[in-house]
Amino acid sequence: MLKMITLLIALFSFVLIPQQAHAKSYTIDNAQIDVQINPDGTADVSETRTYSFDGHFENGEWRTNIEKNRIDINSVSLSEDGKEYQLNSALSPGYYSVDEFGNDLVIKWKYSADDETKNFTIKFKIMDAVSNYSDTAQFYWKFIGDGWGVSTQKVRAIIKLPYPATKEHLKAWGHGPLDGVVSITDLSTITFEVNILPANTFFEGRVVFPTLSGIPIDSDTKLQEIITEEAAYINETIEQEERMKFKPFNFIFFLSLIGALYTWKAQSWFKKWLEKGKDPKLPEINPAGSLHEPPSDLDPAMVDALLAFSYLPSTNSVTATILNLCRKKIIKITQQKKAPVLGLFSLEPEITFEIKDNPSLTEIESKVVSLLYLDEQTSITKTEILEKLKDDTTRLTDWNAWRDKVKSQLLKNGYLDTESNKLKSQMIIDIVFSGIFSFIVIFFAQFLGIFSSRPELIILGVMGISGIYVFLLILFYITMDKRTLKGAQEAAGWIAFKKYLKDYSVTKNYPLESVIIWEKYIVYGSALGISLKALSELPIKFKGATTQTSYLYAAGLSDSGQLSFGSLSTGFNSLSSSYGASGSGSSGGFSGGGGGGGGGSGGGMS
């Protein structure tokens, strides 16, 4: 439980993301479209858009579809804030061109805008704009097509009839965003409005009014067909709105089901953690809780890992393993004094590592020898190692592989529980499955139209619940490894030995009489995180000949012949820290149907 509590109260760091370079952009703040239907069945259209530019822009484009109903458009003109542009295919500022490309009529123009607002007006005449039937006349026009890559903040389209209609013969419908509004302002004026028209969304109007007498009349009767078609659009829209209507109870019930599933799974893992991941209580070594000597000859890297939260060795293990190899006379460590800079500023002595031929090494020791590059050469200095590490991108992988090797040795030798370790693989699968399951739930909720009015709530809700579950699972994963009873006994012994080493008021009363015991103090003390400088101050009684055969004692001698690991400690710290760091009338709403009106503009600025 202590592992879990420690992890829960750990501090989280925040990563500052550099601000991205500012890119130019523009918005369409307003679009005013005026349509005057003429007695001859033509329609004069004026479209004025207000652009706000952020950055430099100079190219404009507007296009409309002219093929769908064989639309004939002419009398095109363009102006900027009342200033007329001239027609010229060789574009330059103040000029525009009109061309047909495929099914589109395309207007292009040149201008200059730098961080400012401009109003552009395009005017044109639609020939045969009115469909004239025996029982009604119809104007059906797509004011804005789905070809605009930016949204328009406010759109208003006004249709003026050639003459007032009677109330019973005038009807109007709007298609596009469901929050659009169509109003019959008076018997000759119809207004279509929407506050925000999203990008790539069409906006169209349909008006029926009395048959025009001055143009040919189609003998067909169309009024009832049009009314029936629009009624179907309206019913479809009502059903869509009902489906999209946010229902808090359904939303809460839906998330409760998801939450119940993840709660059940989390409880299941918590029970497994209590059974398989909770460390056994450390036994009492003795009433004093300290040991004067190392409790065993366990590899120093395994000692470090056994006491670590993650059961992985720290960089202390590199130092301890090197010192242990020195103790075993496999590696010889020497220090060479450097000349002071300008004769004033002293430098740390150079440390040289030399390995004997064909040494007998454990797997853990062999990896450390490789980290020191002593598998490539028999002698190397600390400076050379640090230089190699700068360019060696594989050493980080080697370092992590070595840490995993140490942990695997703890499992192999029965210090860590193998069953709890195997459960971690199942947790990885469960974490991946949780992500896939959440994606499937969100996908089908959207595909089936569930809560389609507030999709962000479903996404946030499902991902939030899933995220909490994954977070808990990660906690269980990190803390699932546990010591066996054998491991707990071993850990308790090393904790007791560390307590003795750190209590100088006690150790000073018991000078070490054996260089062999002293060497173990140095090796295991460094593995337990005690500084070499502090370890060099341990009281000793051995002298003379007993020290001459000790590689470790020789490595710690200063220029004055005194035992001091100060320089060696500094060198090892810089070396160890390098590992892991390499590399007026009626009004109504819009319906969702339609799309059959003529025209349909698109465009953009660059």
Long-range contacts (C-beta under 8 A, 24 or more apart in sequence): 1-278, 2-279, 3-279, 3-309, 3-478, 3-479, 4-273, 4-475, 4-479, 6-309, 7-309, 7-475, 7-478, 7-479, 8-475, 23-55, 24-53, 24-54, 24-55, 24-56, 24-57, 25-54, 25-55, 26-51, 26-52, 26-53, 26-54, 26-55, 26-57, 26-150, 26-605, 27-51, 27-52, 27-150, 27-151, 27-153, 28-148, 28-150, 28-151, 28-152, 28-153, 29-117, 29-152, 29-153, 29-154, 30-152, 30-153, 30-154, 30-155, 31-144, 31-152, 31-154, 31-155, 31-156, 31-197, 32-156, 33-143, 33-144, 33-155, 33-156, 33-157, 33-158, 34-157, 34-158, 34-160, 35-139, 35-141, 35-157, 35-158, 35-159, 35-160, 36-160, 37-129, 37-130, 37-139, 37-159, 37-160, 37-161, 37-162, 38-162, 39-162, 39-163, 39-212, 39-214, 39-215, 40-214, 40-215, 41-128, 41-129, 41-130, 41-132, 41-212, 41-214, 41-215, 42-125, 42-126, 42-127, 42-128, 42-129, 43-125, 43-126, 43-129, 43-130, 43-139, 43-141, 44-123, 44-124, 44-125, 45-123, 45-124, 45-125, 45-126, 46-121, 46-122, 46-123, 47-121, 47-122, 47-123, 47-601, 48-119, 48-120, 48-121, 49-119, 49-120, 49-152, 50-117, 50-118, 50-119, 51-113, 51-117, 51-118, 51-119, 51-120, 51-605, 52-116, 52-117, 53-113, 53-114, 53-115, 53-116, 53-117, 53-118, 53-605, 54-115, 55-114, 55-115, 56-112, 56-113, 56-114, 57-111, 57-112, 57-113, 57-114, 57-605, 57-606, 58-93, 58-110, 58-111, 58-112, 58-113, 58-606, 59-108, 59-109, 59-110, 59-605, 59-606, 60-108, 60-109, 60-110, 60-111, 60-120, 60-603, 60-605, 61-106, 61-107, 61-108, 61-109, 61-603, 61-604, 61-605, 62-106, 62-107, 62-122, 62-601, 62-602, 62-603, 63-101, 63-104, 63-105, 63-106, 63-107, 63-147, 63-601, 63-602, 63-603, 64-104, 64-105, 64-145, 64-599, 64-600, 64-601, 64-602, 65-103, 65-104, 65-142, 65-145, 65-598, 65-599, 65-600, 66-100, 66-103, 66-104, 66-105, 66-599, 67-102, 67-103, 68-103, 68-598, 68-600, 69-598, 71-126, 71-127, 71-128, 71-598, 71-599, 72-126, 72-127, 72-128, 73-105, 73-124, 73-125, 73-126, 73-127, 74-124, 74-125, 74-127, 75-123, 75-124, 75-125, 76-107, 76-122, 76-123, 76-124, 77-122, 77-123, 77-124, 78-107, 78-109, 78-120, 78-121, 78-122, 78-123, 79-120, 79-121, 79-123, 80-111, 80-118, 80-119, 80-120, 80-121, 81-118, 81-119, 85-109, 126-598, 126-599, 129-598, 130-212, 130-215, 131-218, 131-222, 132-211, 132-212, 132-215, 132-216, 132-217, 132-218, 133-211, 133-217, 133-218, 133-220, 133-221, 133-222, 133-223, 134-211, 134-217, 134-218, 134-219, 134-220, 134-221, 135-211, 135-221, 135-222, 135-223, 136-169, 136-208, 136-209, 136-210, 136-211, 136-222, 136-223, 136-226, 137-208, 137-209, 137-210, 137-211, 137-212, 138-206, 138-207, 138-208, 138-222, 138-226, 139-205, 139-206, 139-207, 139-209, 140-204, 140-205, 140-206, 140-207, 140-596, 140-597, 140-598, 141-204, 141-205, 141-206, 141-597, 141-598, 141-599, 142-202, 142-203, 142-204, 142-595, 142-597, 142-598, 142-599, 142-600, 142-601, 143-192, 143-203, 143-204, 143-205, 143-599, 143-601, 144-197, 144-202, 144-203, 144-204, 144-600, 144-601, 145-202, 145-599, 145-600, 145-601, 145-602, 146-200, 146-201, 146-202, 146-600, 146-602, 147-200, 147-600, 147-601, 147-602, 147-603, 148-199, 148-200, 148-601, 148-602, 148-603, 148-604, 149-199, 149-200, 149-604, 150-199, 150-604, 151-196, 151-197, 151-198, 151-199, 152-196, 152-197, 153-195, 153-196, 154-193, 154-194, 154-195, 154-196, 155-192, 155-193, 155-194, 155-197, 155-203, 156-191, 156-192, 156-193, 157-191, 157-192, 157-193, 157-203, 157-205, 158-185, 158-189, 158-190, 158-191, 158-192, 159-189, 159-190, 159-191, 159-192, 159-205, 159-207, 160-188, 160-189, 161-187, 161-188, 161-189, 161-190, 161-207, 161-209, 162-212, 163-188, 164-188, 165-209, 165-210, 166-210, 167-585, 169-208, 169-209, 169-210, 170-207, 170-208, 170-209, 171-207, 171-208, 171-227, 172-205, 172-206, 172-207, 172-208, 173-205, 173-206, 173-230, 173-233, 173-588, 173-590, 173-591, 173-594, 174-203, 174-204, 174-205, 174-206, 174-588, 174-589, 174-590, 174-591, 175-202, 175-203, 175-204, 175-205, 175-206, 175-233, 175-590, 175-591, 175-592, 175-593, 175-594, 175-595, 175-597, 176-201, 176-202, 176-203, 176-204, 176-590, 176-594, 177-201, 177-203, 177-590, 178-237, 178-240, 178-241, 178-589, 178-590, 178-591, 178-592, 179-589, 179-590, 180-589, 180-590, 181-587, 181-588, 181-589, 181-590, 182-587, 182-588, 182-589, 182-590, 183-585, 183-586, 183-587, 183-588, 184-584, 184-585, 184-586, 184-587, 185-584, 185-585, 186-584, 186-585, 187-585, 194-590, 202-595, 202-600, 204-594, 204-595, 204-597, 204-600, 205-597, 206-230, 206-594, 206-597, 229-593, 230-591, 230-593, 232-593, 233-591, 233-592, 233-593, 233-594, 234-591, 236-591, 236-592, 236-593, 237-589, 237-590, 237-591, 237-592, 237-593, 240-592, 243-449, 243-452, 244-449, 244-452, 244-453, 245-453, 246-451, 246-453, 246-454, 246-457, 247-451, 250-451, 251-451, 251-454, 251-457, 251-458, 251-461, 254-445, 254-450, 254-451, 254-458, 254-461, 255-461, 255-462, 255-465, 258-441, 258-461, 258-462, 258-465, 258-466, 259-465, 262-434, 262-465, 262-466, 262-468, 262-469, 265-430, 265-469, 266-469, 266-472, 266-473, 269-427, 269-430, 269-472, 269-473, 269-476, 270-476, 272-423, 272-476, 273-476, 273-479, 273-480, 276-417, 276-419, 276-420, 276-423, 276-480, 276-482, 277-420, 277-423, 277-476, 277-479, 277-480, 277-481, 277-482, 278-482, 279-482, 279-483, 279-488, 280-482, 280-483, 280-484, 280-485, 280-488, 281-488, 282-488, 282-491, 282-492, 282-495, 283-488, 283-489, 283-492, 284-492, 285-492, 285-493, 285-496, 286-496, 289-496, 289-499, 290-496, 290-497, 290-499, 290-500, 290-503, 290-506, 291-493, 291-496, 291-497, 291-500, 292-497, 292-500, 292-510, 293-497, 293-517, 293-520, 294-494, 294-497, 294-520, 294-521, 294-524, 295-490, 295-493, 295-494, 295-496, 295-497, 296-490, 296-493, 298-490, 298-494, 299-324, 299-362, 299-364, 299-365, 299-406, 299-409, 300-324, 300-523, 300-524, 300-526, 300-527, 301-364, 301-368, 301-406, 301-527, 302-364, 302-406, 302-409, 302-410, 302-413, 302-415, 303-494, 303-524, 303-527, 303-528, 304-527, 304-528, 304-529, 305-403, 305-406, 305-407, 305-410, 306-410, 306-415, 306-483, 306-487, 306-490, 306-491, 306-494, 307-491, 307-494, 307-495, 307-528, 310-478, 310-481, 311-407, 311-410, 311-416, 311-481, 312-403, 312-404, 312-406, 312-407, 313-402, 313-403, 313-406, 313-407, 314-529, 315-576, 315-577, 315-579, 315-580, 316-526, 316-527, 316-528, 316-529, 316-576, 317-406, 317-527, 318-368, 318-371, 318-572, 318-575, 318-576, 318-579, 319-526, 319-527, 319-532, 319-572, 319-573, 319-575, 319-576, 320-523, 320-524, 320-526, 320-527, 321-364, 321-365, 321-368, 322-353, 322-368, 322-372, 322-572, 323-522, 323-523, 323-526, 323-552, 324-365, 324-523, 325-365, 325-368, 325-369, 326-551, 326-552, 326-555, 327-519, 327-520, 327-522, 327-523, 327-550, 327-551, 327-552, 329-356, 329-551, 330-355, 330-356, 330-359, 330-361, 330-365, 331-355, 331-356, 331-369, 331-374, 331-551, 332-356, 332-551, 332-555, 333-551, 333-552, 333-554, 333-555, 333-568, 334-554, 334-555, 335-555, 335-567, 335-568, 337-559, 348-567, 348-570, 348-571, 349-567, 349-571, 350-381, 350-382, 350-383, 351-381, 351-382, 351-567, 351-568, 351-571, 352-379, 352-380, 352-381, 352-382, 353-379, 353-380, 353-381, 353-382, 353-385, 354-378, 354-379, 355-379, 363-405, 363-409, 364-402, 364-405, 364-406, 364-409, 367-398, 367-401, 367-402, 367-405, 368-402, 370-398, 371-395, 371-398, 371-399, 371-402, 371-579, 382-571, 382-574, 382-575, 385-575, 385-578, 386-574, 386-575, 386-578, 389-578, 389-579, 389-582, 390-582, 392-582, 392-583, 393-582, 393-583, 395-579, 395-582, 395-583, 396-579, 396-580, 396-581, 396-582, 396-583, 399-579, 399-580, 399-582, 400-580, 410-487, 414-484, 414-486, 414-487, 415-483, 415-484, 415-486, 415-487, 415-490, 416-481, 416-482, 416-483, 416-484, 416-487, 417-481, 417-482, 417-483, 417-484, 417-487, 420-480, 420-481, 420-482, 421-480, 421-481, 423-480, 424-477, 424-480, 424-481, 427-473, 427-476, 427-477, 427-480, 428-477, 430-473, 431-470, 431-473, 431-474, 431-477, 434-466, 434-469, 434-470, 434-473, 435-466, 435-470, 437-466, 438-462, 438-463, 438-466, 494-524, 494-528, 497-524, 497-528, 498-525, 498-528, 498-529, 498-530, 501-525, 501-528, 501-530, 501-535, 501-538, 502-530, 504-537, 507-538, 507-539, 508-539, 510-539, 511-539, 511-540, 511-541, 512-538, 512-539, 512-540, 512-541, 512-542, 513-540, 513-541, 513-542, 514-542, 514-546, 515-540, 515-542, 515-546, 515-547, 515-550, 515-553, 518-542, 518-553, 519-550, 519-552, 519-553, 522-552, 522-556, 522-565, 523-552, 531-569, 532-556, 532-565, 532-566, 532-568, 532-569, 532-572, 533-564, 533-565, 533-566, 533-569, 535-565, 536-563, 536-564, 536-565, 536-566
